[in-house]
Amino acid sequence: MASCKSLRKITSKDNGTARPVAVKKHNRKFMDGIEVTPGTVVTSKHKISASKHKASQTDVSLTNPYPGLNANLEKADFLQLKYAIILDATVEKLTNLSLLQKMDEWWGTKYCLGGSTKNCIDCSAFTQTILRDVYNVPLPRTAQEQYNMAEKIDDADLKEADLVFFHTGGRRSREISHVGVYIANNKFANASTSGGVTISDLNDPYWKSRYKGAGRVLK
């Protein structure tokens, strides 16, 4: 994962004509007070109408197949579910659908130094695009310029849309060479050289050893 260098970067109706045959219904009493109306199935001492029986067959309650997600799958947006799994977070925390849609729009886009299109993009162009299109916040073009502009914050204060900065170059250079957008749960979206636009973890050994701090541009 190399650097992002600055400035380069059924009830069907019978429609027949035959007249229906009237069927006289009889209530038959059996042992133990069980009553049966023809055309129904009874498993208790109470009458069960055919309509109620039919309704009970279609009453299906959905269960959550992802125990780690405290969510109502019947209402959750598909992208919320998708990114909740990727971020190892609960669906309730992912309320910014505009952000999820924009990330998904760019997901998997290849990395290229200096790129800024769907054909390929670099890290600072990606953060620039996300902050502009989702939050209406302009950013300068390079990772170093974005670092200089951002208000430095403690890692404990990280929240959605903050920027995270890295030094991925050689030992001689101290320049900020990579940047990503923090999402949640120690995860950030970025354009990486190895995987293109993806989500990475700040606790991953590669990123942890190159991490240089976080900054906020959203006031």
HUZIHU-V173464 format. One line per field, one symbol per residue. psi: psi as a letter, one per 40 degrees, with the letter a starting at -180 (. if undefined). Layout:
BEGIN
psi->???
END
This chain:
BEGIN
psi->gaigiiee.gghiheiehhihhhhihhhhaifehhhhheihheaeiihiddddddddeghhiihegdehgihddehidddddddddefiiddegegdddddddddehehiihheifiediiiddddddddddddefhiiididddddddihhiideehiheiihiiheaiddheiheiiihhcifeiihihiddeahahihdehddddeeheiiiheh.
END
